[in-house]
């Protein structure tokens, strides 16, 4: 599904900022913990994340619920925050480049914040009778998500009978007592089970990510098939792409002082992948003084906004450039349309895809020539299979990197502290009636 090239991270190509073969092998040897965890989890079922790609038993449930919303709604609003939203956004971007999905699929809106202005604007902008909601919280107790759901129910009740409210909703939460499951039961909302052993930032390949994808007309099986190819690599060899990627990331951090991990896809359809990656990398590794800062960039946009810093600023960044096959695609540019070819002759007769392709090749080449550690991930296709493979690659790479750094990839203790304090502050506010 993709090829990973790490030559631009090696000392013989970029000089002192890169790794020597011996240093790379030293860090690869530290992949044993993460690879062992992934393989054991696949073998005995102790890590459901690595079994998800080969699962098919839940696909009929996902497609059935997707059909419910496709038949009823013009707009589907996904309520949730963090991992409950970002994986779905990454997948949905394959179907919607910003102008709505093609065909008869409803538009999907992801509301992952609790800004009152945004919700007020939503209620004024949609036909609520033709609007459905997906509410996602693994624990069922996420304050932000509960608040989102409550205000949406209140808005619906202004024009709907209470008996009909449940038809507008699908809830995804763990099958256990919780405030969200109580709310769902009260209004007769459909509830789909959130996998108990899969945390939010690792849930993109579960019902959490696949239900929005299926509503948008994407194929859940193809998404998982792409991820399945990555799991096969993990099971078959120690120098799999995910282990190599983790070794490069951690090795450059410790050997060359890299403090930032820049993910720079070129396709607009992969722009939201960077939002998902930021949470995955930061929340999984940022513990005990470890971790690097994940930064989302988009080519060719950030060639004109960030590249100056990348090339001429501190040499403390690793660049992961994601490319796709675009040469020869799109409309052909005719310089004569500008009146006279003049300085536009270099565009004449080339397609927009040709220009896009040379940009996505020139940027990493320039970074490498300037001694900036750069790896290239080249997708065979920008589609469900390709994105499924990338999602699984980065999840596995993160888990392996956590083992190399000696941190737990699955907890987030610092985040929990903020939640406790926020609840304390809220309790100090007198209720408004």
C-alpha positions as CSV (number, residue, x, y, z in Angstrom):
1,X,0.0,0.0,0.0
2,X,2.9,2.4,0.6
3,X,6.7,2.6,0.6
4,X,8.8,4.2,3.4
5,X,12.1,5.6,2.4
6,X,14.5,6.6,5.3
7,X,17.6,7.4,3.3
8,X,17.1,11.1,4.0
9,X,17.5,10.4,7.7
10,X,20.9,8.7,7.4
11,X,24.3,10.3,8.0
12,X,25.8,9.3,4.7
13,X,23.1,11.4,2.9
14,X,22.5,14.4,5.3
15,X,25.7,14.5,7.3
16,X,25.9,14.8,11.1
17,X,22.2,15.4,11.6
18,X,21.5,11.8,10.4
19,X,21.9,8.3,11.9
20,X,24.8,6.0,11.1
21,X,23.8,2.4,10.2
22,X,25.2,1.3,13.6
23,X,23.0,3.8,15.4
24,X,19.9,2.8,13.4
25,X,20.5,-0.9,14.2
26,X,21.0,0.0,17.9
27,X,17.6,1.6,18.0
28,X,16.0,-1.2,16.0
29,X,17.2,-3.6,18.6
30,X,15.1,-1.7,21.1
31,X,12.0,-2.4,19.1
32,X,11.7,-5.8,20.7
33,X,9.3,-4.7,23.5
34,X,6.8,-3.0,21.1
35,X,7.0,-5.7,18.5
36,X,6.6,-8.3,21.1
37,X,3.5,-6.6,22.6
38,X,1.9,-6.3,19.1
39,X,2.6,-9.9,18.2
40,X,1.5,-11.3,21.5
41,X,-1.6,-9.1,21.3
42,X,-2.4,-10.6,17.9
43,X,-1.7,-14.1,19.0
44,X,-3.7,-14.2,22.2
45,X,-6.2,-11.4,21.7
46,X,-4.8,-9.3,24.5
47,X,-4.4,-6.2,22.2
48,X,-7.7,-5.9,20.2
49,X,-6.1,-3.1,18.2
50,X,-4.1,-5.5,16.1
51,X,-7.0,-7.8,15.6
52,X,-9.3,-5.1,14.3
53,X,-7.9,-5.1,10.7
54,X,-9.0,-8.7,10.1
55,X,-12.4,-8.4,11.8
56,X,-15.5,-8.6,9.6
57,X,-18.2,-9.6,12.0
58,X,-19.0,-6.1,13.0
59,X,-19.2,-4.7,9.5
60,X,-22.9,-5.6,8.9
61,X,-23.8,-3.7,12.2
62,X,-21.8,-0.7,11.0
63,X,-23.3,-0.7,7.5
64,X,-26.8,-1.2,8.8
65,X,-26.5,1.8,11.1
66,X,-24.9,3.8,8.3
67,X,-27.9,3.0,6.1
68,X,-30.3,4.3,8.8
69,X,-28.6,7.7,8.8
70,X,-28.1,7.9,5.0
71,X,-31.8,7.3,4.5
72,X,-32.9,9.9,7.0
73,X,-30.5,12.8,7.1
74,X,-29.1,15.5,5.0
75,X,-26.5,16.3,7.7
76,X,-24.9,14.0,10.3
77,X,-23.2,15.6,13.2
78,X,-20.5,13.6,15.1
79,X,-20.2,14.6,18.7
80,X,-17.1,13.7,20.6
81,X,-13.7,15.0,21.3
82,X,-10.1,13.8,20.8
83,X,-9.8,10.3,19.6
84,X,-13.6,10.0,19.4
85,X,-13.6,12.4,16.5
86,X,-10.1,12.7,14.9
87,X,-10.0,9.2,13.4
88,X,-13.4,9.6,11.8
89,X,-12.3,13.0,10.4
90,X,-9.2,11.5,8.9
91,X,-11.3,8.9,7.1
92,X,-14.2,11.2,6.1
93,X,-11.7,13.5,4.3
94,X,-11.3,10.8,1.7
95,X,-14.9,11.4,0.7
96,X,-15.3,15.1,1.2
97,X,-12.7,17.6,-0.1
98,X,-14.6,20.5,1.5
99,X,-17.6,20.7,-0.8
100,X,-19.7,17.9,0.6
101,X,-19.5,14.2,-0.3
102,X,-20.4,13.0,-3.8
103,X,-23.5,11.0,-4.6
104,X,-26.4,10.8,-2.1
105,X,-24.4,10.7,1.1
106,X,-25.3,13.2,3.8
107,X,-22.8,15.8,4.8
108,X,-20.9,15.0,8.0
109,X,-19.9,17.7,10.5
110,X,-17.5,16.9,13.3
111,X,-18.0,19.0,16.4
112,X,-15.2,18.2,18.8
113,X,-15.2,21.4,20.8
114,X,-17.8,23.0,23.1
115,X,-17.8,26.5,21.8
116,X,-21.4,27.8,22.3
117,X,-21.2,30.0,19.2
118,X,-20.5,27.0,17.0
119,X,-23.6,25.1,18.3
120,X,-25.8,28.1,18.0
121,X,-24.6,28.6,14.4
122,X,-25.2,24.9,13.7
123,X,-28.8,25.0,14.9
124,X,-29.5,28.1,12.7
125,X,-27.8,26.5,9.6
126,X,-29.4,23.1,9.3
127,X,-32.8,21.6,9.1
128,X,-32.9,19.8,12.4
129,X,-35.7,17.5,11.2
130,X,-33.2,16.2,8.6
131,X,-30.2,16.2,11.0
132,X,-28.9,13.1,12.9
133,X,-26.2,12.8,15.5
134,X,-23.5,10.3,16.4
135,X,-22.4,10.6,20.1
136,X,-19.1,9.0,20.9
137,X,-17.5,8.5,24.3
138,X,-15.7,5.4,25.3
139,X,-16.2,5.9,29.0
140,X,-19.7,7.4,28.6
141,X,-18.8,10.1,31.1
142,X,-16.9,12.6,29.0
143,X,-18.2,16.0,30.2
144,X,-17.7,17.8,26.9
145,X,-19.5,15.0,24.9
146,X,-22.4,14.9,27.3
147,X,-22.8,18.6,27.1
148,X,-22.9,18.4,23.3
149,X,-25.5,15.7,23.3
150,X,-27.7,17.5,25.9
151,X,-27.8,20.8,24.0
152,X,-28.6,19.0,20.7
153,X,-31.4,17.1,22.3
154,X,-32.8,20.4,23.7
155,X,-32.6,22.0,20.2
156,X,-34.4,19.0,18.7
157,X,-37.2,19.2,21.3
158,X,-38.1,22.6,20.1
159,X,-39.6,21.0,17.0
160,X,-39.9,17.3,17.6
161,X,-41.9,15.1,20.0
162,X,-39.7,13.5,22.7
163,X,-40.8,10.0,21.4
164,X,-39.0,10.7,18.1
165,X,-35.7,12.0,19.5
166,X,-34.0,8.6,19.6
167,X,-34.3,8.1,15.9
168,X,-31.9,11.0,15.3
169,X,-29.1,9.5,17.4
170,X,-26.6,6.7,17.4
171,X,-24.5,6.4,20.6
172,X,-21.1,4.6,20.7
173,X,-19.9,3.8,24.2
174,X,-18.7,0.9,26.3
175,X,-21.4,-1.6,27.2
176,X,-21.6,-0.6,30.9
177,X,-23.6,1.7,33.1
178,X,-22.7,5.4,32.5
179,X,-24.3,8.8,32.1
180,X,-24.3,8.4,28.3
181,X,-25.8,5.0,28.3
182,X,-28.5,6.2,30.7
183,X,-29.3,9.1,28.4
184,X,-29.4,6.8,25.4
185,X,-31.8,4.5,27.2
186,X,-34.1,7.3,28.3
187,X,-34.6,8.5,24.7
188,X,-34.5,5.1,23.0
189,X,-31.3,5.8,21.1
190,X,-29.5,3.0,19.3
191,X,-26.2,2.1,21.1
192,X,-23.3,0.5,19.4
193,X,-20.5,-1.0,21.6
194,X,-17.2,0.8,21.8
195,X,-14.4,-1.9,22.1
196,X,-13.4,-2.1,25.7
197,X,-9.7,-2.7,25.0
198,X,-9.2,0.1,22.5
199,X,-8.6,3.7,23.6
200,X,-9.9,6.7,21.7
201,X,-6.7,7.6,19.8
202,X,-6.4,4.0,18.7
203,X,-10.0,3.6,17.6
204,X,-10.0,4.8,14.0
205,X,-10.3,1.3,12.6
206,X,-13.2,0.5,15.0
207,X,-16.9,1.5,14.8
208,X,-15.8,4.9,16.0
209,X,-14.0,5.7,12.7
210,X,-15.8,3.3,10.4
211,X,-19.4,4.4,11.0
212,X,-18.8,8.0,9.8
213,X,-16.8,6.5,6.9
214,X,-19.6,4.2,5.9
215,X,-22.2,7.0,6.1
216,X,-19.9,8.9,3.6
217,X,-20.0,5.9,1.2
218,X,-16.5,4.5,2.1
219,X,-15.9,0.8,2.4
220,X,-15.0,-0.4,5.9
221,X,-13.6,-3.6,4.6
222,X,-11.2,-1.9,2.3
223,X,-10.0,0.4,5.1
224,X,-9.3,-2.6,7.3
225,X,-7.7,-4.5,4.5
226,X,-5.1,-1.8,4.1
227,X,-4.4,-1.9,7.8
228,X,-4.2,-5.7,7.7
229,X,-1.2,-5.5,5.3
230,X,0.7,-3.5,7.9
231,X,-0.1,-6.1,10.7
232,X,1.2,-8.8,8.3
233,X,4.5,-6.9,8.0
234,X,4.7,-6.6,11.8
235,X,4.2,-10.3,12.3
236,X,6.7,-11.3,9.6
237,X,9.9,-9.3,10.3
238,X,11.8,-7.1,12.8
239,X,12.7,-4.6,10.1
240,X,9.1,-3.8,9.2
241,X,8.3,-0.2,8.2
242,X,6.7,0.6,11.6
243,X,9.8,-0.5,13.5
244,X,12.1,1.3,11.2
245,X,10.0,4.4,11.5
246,X,10.1,4.2,15.3
247,X,13.9,3.6,15.3
248,X,14.4,6.7,13.1
249,X,12.1,8.9,15.3
250,X,13.6,7.8,18.6
251,X,17.2,7.6,17.3
252,X,17.2,11.1,15.9
253,X,15.7,12.4,19.1
254,X,18.4,11.0,21.3
255,X,21.4,11.2,18.9
256,X,20.7,14.4,16.9
257,X,18.5,16.4,19.2
258,X,15.3,16.3,17.2
259,X,12.4,17.7,19.2
260,X,9.6,18.0,16.6
261,X,8.0,15.4,14.3
262,X,6.5,17.1,11.2
263,X,3.9,15.1,9.3
264,X,3.4,16.7,5.9
265,X,1.0,15.0,3.5
266,X,0.4,16.6,0.1
267,X,-3.1,15.4,-0.7
268,X,-5.9,17.4,0.6
269,X,-7.6,14.1,1.4
270,X,-4.9,13.4,3.9
271,X,-4.8,16.8,5.6
272,X,-7.0,15.6,8.5
273,X,-4.6,12.7,9.1
274,X,-2.2,15.3,10.6
275,X,-4.8,16.3,13.2
276,X,-5.2,12.6,14.2
277,X,-1.5,12.0,14.3
278,X,-0.9,14.9,16.6
279,X,-3.0,13.4,19.3
280,X,-1.7,9.9,18.8
281,X,2.0,10.9,19.0
282,X,1.7,13.5,21.7
283,X,-0.7,11.8,24.1
284,X,1.0,8.4,23.8
285,X,4.6,9.5,24.2
286,X,4.6,12.8,26.1
287,X,5.4,11.3,29.5
288,X,8.3,11.4,32.0
289,X,10.1,14.0,30.0
290,X,10.0,12.0,26.8
291,X,8.3,12.6,23.4
292,X,8.7,15.0,20.6
293,X,6.3,17.8,19.5
294,X,4.0,16.5,16.6
295,X,3.3,19.2,14.0
296,X,0.7,19.1,11.3
297,X,1.8,20.5,7.9
298,X,0.2,20.3,4.5
299,X,1.9,20.6,1.2
300,X,1.9,22.6,-0.9
301,X,0.3,25.1,1.5
302,X,3.2,25.0,4.0
303,X,5.8,25.5,1.4
304,X,4.6,29.1,1.5
305,X,4.2,29.4,5.3
306,X,6.5,27.1,7.2
307,X,9.3,26.0,4.8
308,X,11.4,29.1,5.5
309,X,11.6,28.0,9.2
310,X,12.1,24.4,8.3
311,X,15.1,25.1,6.0
312,X,16.7,28.1,7.8
313,X,15.6,27.7,11.4
314,X,16.8,25.3,14.1
315,X,17.8,21.8,12.9
316,X,15.6,20.1,15.5
317,X,12.9,18.6,13.3
318,X,12.2,15.3,11.5
319,X,10.0,15.6,8.4
320,X,7.7,12.8,7.3
321,X,6.4,13.7,3.8
322,X,3.5,11.7,2.5
323,X,3.2,11.5,-1.3
324,X,0.5,10.1,-3.6
325,X,0.4,9.3,-7.4
326,X,-0.8,12.6,-9.0
327,X,1.3,13.1,-12.1
328,X,-0.8,13.4,-15.2
329,X,-4.0,14.0,-13.3
330,X,-6.3,17.0,-13.4
331,X,-6.9,19.6,-16.1
332,X,-4.2,20.6,-18.5
333,X,-3.0,24.2,-18.1
334,X,-3.0,26.4,-21.2
335,X,-0.7,29.4,-20.8
336,X,-2.4,31.1,-23.7
337,X,-5.5,31.6,-21.5
338,X,-3.4,34.3,-19.7
339,X,-3.1,36.2,-23.0
340,X,0.5,35.5,-23.7
341,X,2.7,32.6,-22.5
342,X,5.4,34.9,-21.4
343,X,6.8,33.6,-18.1
344,X,4.1,30.9,-17.9
345,X,5.6,28.6,-20.6
346,X,6.8,26.2,-18.0
347,X,3.1,25.5,-17.1
348,X,1.9,25.2,-20.7
349,X,0.7,21.7,-21.6
350,X,1.3,20.3,-18.1
351,X,-1.5,19.1,-15.9
352,X,-2.2,20.5,-12.5
353,X,-1.2,17.0,-11.2
354,X,2.2,17.4,-12.9
355,X,2.8,20.6,-10.9
356,X,1.5,19.0,-7.7
357,X,3.8,16.1,-8.2
358,X,7.0,18.1,-8.8
359,X,6.2,20.1,-5.7
360,X,5.8,17.0,-3.5
361,X,9.1,15.7,-4.8
362,X,11.0,18.9,-4.7
363,X,10.2,19.8,-1.1
364,X,11.7,16.6,0.5
365,X,14.7,16.8,-1.9
366,X,15.3,20.3,-0.8
367,X,15.0,19.4,2.9
368,X,17.5,16.6,2.4
369,X,20.0,18.7,0.5
370,X,19.9,21.2,3.4
371,X,20.7,18.5,5.9
372,X,17.2,18.1,7.4
373,X,16.2,14.6,8.5
374,X,13.4,13.6,6.1
375,X,11.6,10.3,5.4
376,X,9.2,9.8,2.6
377,X,6.0,7.7,2.7
378,X,4.8,7.1,-0.9
379,X,1.2,5.7,-1.2
380,X,0.3,3.5,-4.1
381,X,-3.2,5.0,-4.0
382,X,-4.9,7.7,-1.9
383,X,-8.0,5.6,-1.0
384,X,-9.5,3.5,1.7
385,X,-6.7,0.8,1.5
386,X,-3.9,3.4,1.5
387,X,-5.3,5.4,4.4
388,X,-6.1,2.3,6.4
389,X,-2.4,1.2,6.0
390,X,-1.1,4.6,7.1
391,X,-3.4,4.7,10.2
392,X,-2.1,1.2,11.2
393,X,1.5,2.1,10.5
394,X,1.4,5.2,12.7
395,X,-0.4,3.4,15.5
396,X,2.2,0.6,15.5
397,X,5.1,3.0,15.1
398,X,3.9,4.9,18.2
399,X,3.5,1.8,20.3
400,X,7.0,0.6,19.3
401,X,8.5,4.0,20.0
402,X,6.9,4.0,23.4
403,X,8.7,0.8,24.2
404,X,12.0,2.3,23.0
405,X,11.4,5.4,25.3
406,X,10.1,3.4,28.3
407,X,6.7,4.9,28.5
408,X,3.2,3.5,28.5
409,X,1.6,4.2,25.1
410,X,-2.0,3.8,26.4
411,X,-2.4,6.1,29.4
412,X,-2.7,9.9,29.7
413,X,-2.3,10.8,33.3
414,X,-1.7,14.5,32.7
415,X,-4.9,14.9,30.8
416,X,-6.9,13.4,33.7
417,X,-5.6,16.0,36.1
418,X,-7.1,18.8,34.0
419,X,-10.5,17.0,33.9
420,X,-10.6,16.8,37.7
421,X,-9.8,20.5,38.0
422,X,-12.4,21.5,35.4
423,X,-15.1,19.7,37.3
424,X,-14.1,21.4,40.5
425,X,-14.4,24.8,38.8
426,X,-17.7,24.0,37.3
427,X,-19.0,23.0,40.7
428,X,-18.2,26.5,41.9
429,X,-20.6,28.1,39.4
430,X,-24.2,28.6,40.5
431,X,-26.6,26.6,38.2
432,X,-28.7,28.8,35.8
433,X,-32.4,28.0,35.5
